[in-house]
Amino acid sequence: MATMLYAGAWVEECAQLEVADVLITARTGHLRLHGKGDEVRTVPLPPLP
């Protein structure tokens, strides 16, 4: 649920997530979301408290 809220992702995009689509480093994180029509977008993840 948090992924959908923070990234603005649709349910279908979250269902298609794979481990390779989650990019996490020591300071930042990004999600690669696959939408309709093979559209791919990368969204940043906010830092966790």
Secondary structure, 3 states (H helix, E strand, C coil): CHHHHHHCCCHHHHHCCCHHHEEECCCCEEEEEECHHHCEEEEEECCCC
